[in-house]
Amino acid sequence: MDKYYETQTMELKEKYTDSIVKEIVSFLNSDGGTLIVGIKDDGTVVGVDKLDETLRKISDVITTQIEPNPQDEITTEVRFDEKKALIVLNISKGGRNIYCQKKYGFSSNGCTIRVGTTCKEMTSEQIKIRYEQNFIDNEYMLKKRSSMADLSFRELKIYYAEKGYHILDDSSFEKNLNLKNQNGEYNLLGELLADRNNIPLIFVKFHGINKASISETSDFGYGCLLTSYTKIKNRLIAENICISDTTVRPRVDKYLYDIDCVNEAVLNSLVHNDWTITEPQISMFSDRIEVLSHGGLPNGMTKKQFFEGISKPRNATLMRIFLSMGLVEHTGHGIPTIVEHYGEEAFEIETNYIKCTIKFDKDVMDKLNRIIVSEINTVQNETLKPSEEKVLKAILSNPDDTALRIAEKIGLSQRTVERALTRLQQVGRIERIGNKRDGRWIVIK
């Protein structure tokens, strides 16, 4: 075999080091190339000693440390030269045209390109241009292969049938909606709309105004996106507390938040999200709702156009499906509606994400807090039952005891103790810290 030497498209490594991720990213962001482990810079073949371990490390780099996932662009093989094992990575030019090391993100440290035989950091302007012009591809979700090979679309067909569309055979239906790529494989769009998929869509409630403590997590994903959207919308409607003023006529109803604005924010996050990165995030705090979508502004769109409501969908085919179902409109009124109610400051727009923050109505929050305080005071002033007093004393003695252990100590049934614990929590006398098995009780008053 000819002597090895480094070039624009050839990188030699004597052994595996963590810098390999930087070199892979550089090839992906350039014209591709070959990386060989087991050869010194001067071309001397030394081989790879711990072959299986090194292969596992390289596989981990490819699958977990680079964004977006470049598995389709890289093949790995083992060759032998001078009876010594070499690991050869054949890296194609990235289909997304800009890749980064996950730990650094789309920054100069994270985005590198191959220049001669070295890796050079991209400038912020280079990253911005590539991201805006190349990273966002309206048709990419139609090209990207689904992570699942066997998909069904029963729910999607029901939606179309209910709208009066004539449903053809499976092949024609899938072709008309572009659910397969040019190779005849189901694509990312197909996966999003399938009855079952691997894509979560999580709604998270937090205690307070930050993410320090999670109150509740609900996952509406892993199924047809249209159904997931409907479930999220219904949940947000249910969360929208109404305070009525009956002292005036007609009665005045005030809601915690404008449901139309929240709905528009969610719809925009679904239709305009870059699903090749990850799913949107919907978070509810004690004072606001945050809806975050990935990918920044669509290619070629300015902030001015965004706030004016000019429609330029990132995922044009997905947008057409939502239009067919009557869920969105071409009028582009969604963003202006949110801006009218909450101002442009409701949006945080970065190169790789857009976050919409819907703040809660202060009057509703104040009235709600007064009601809660009043209810707490009412129940706290109630006299405790003898059994509840006994349970409270037992907790003061040993806050780590379970309901069963407390029952054994004070001579009551476990069911009676459990009822007492529930009421003591309701009236604000005790709190549970941790889970049922490893947690403990705290006496408040």
Stockholm file with secondary structure:
# STOCKHOLM 1.0

chainA/1-445         MDKYYETQTMELKEKYTDSIVKEIVSFLNSDGGTLIVGIKDDGTVVGVDKLDETLRKISDVITTQIEPNPQDEITTEVRFDEKKALIVLNISKGGRNIYCQKKYGFSSNGCTIRVGTTCKEMTSEQIKIRYEQNFIDNEYMLKKRSSMADLSFRELKIYYAEKGYHILDDSSFEKNLNLKNQNGEYNLLGELLADRNNIPLIFVKFHGINKASISETSDFGYGCLLTSYTKIKNRLIAENICISDTTVRPRVDKYLYDIDCVNEAVLNSLVHNDWTITEPQISMFSDRIEVLSHGGLPNGMTKKQFFEGISKPRNATLMRIFLSMGLVEHTGHGIPTIVEHYGEEAFEIETNYIKCTIKFDKDVMDKLNRIIVSEINTVQNETLKPSEEKVLKAILSNPDDTALRIAEKIGLSQRTVERALTRLQQVGRIERIGNKRDGRWIVIK
#=GR chainA/1-445 SS CCCCCCBTTEEEESSCCTTHHHHHHHHHTTTCEEEEESBCTTSCBCCCSSHHHHHHHHHHHHHHSEESCCGGGEEEEEEEETTEEEEEEEECCCSSSCCEETTTCSSTTTCEEEETTEEEECCHHHHHHHIIIIICCTTHHHHSBCSCSCCCCHHHHHHHHHTTCCCCCHHHHHHHTTCBCTTSCBBHHHHHHSSSCSCCCEEEEESTTSSSSEEEEEECCSSCHHHHHHHHHHHHHHHCCEEEETTSSSCEEEESSCHHHHHHHHHHHHHHSCTTTCCCEEEECSSEEEEEEESCSCTTCCHHHHHHTCCCCSSHHHHHHHHHTTSSCTTCCHHHHHHHHHCGGGEEECSSEEEEEEECCHHHHHHHHHHHHHHHHHHHTSCCCHHHHHHHHHHHHCTTCCHHHHHHHHTCCHHHHHHHHHHHHHTTSEEEESCTTTCEEEECC
#=GC SS_cons         CCCCCCBTTEEEESSCCTTHHHHHHHHHTTTCEEEEESBCTTSCBCCCSSHHHHHHHHHHHHHHSEESCCGGGEEEEEEEETTEEEEEEEECCCSSSCCEETTTCSSTTTCEEEETTEEEECCHHHHHHHIIIIICCTTHHHHSBCSCSCCCCHHHHHHHHHTTCCCCCHHHHHHHTTCBCTTSCBBHHHHHHSSSCSCCCEEEEESTTSSSSEEEEEECCSSCHHHHHHHHHHHHHHHCCEEEETTSSSCEEEESSCHHHHHHHHHHHHHHSCTTTCCCEEEECSSEEEEEEESCSCTTCCHHHHHHTCCCCSSHHHHHHHHHTTSSCTTCCHHHHHHHHHCGGGEEECSSEEEEEEECCHHHHHHHHHHHHHHHHHHHTSCCCHHHHHHHHHHHHCTTCCHHHHHHHHTCCHHHHHHHHHHHHHTTSEEEESCTTTCEEEECC
//
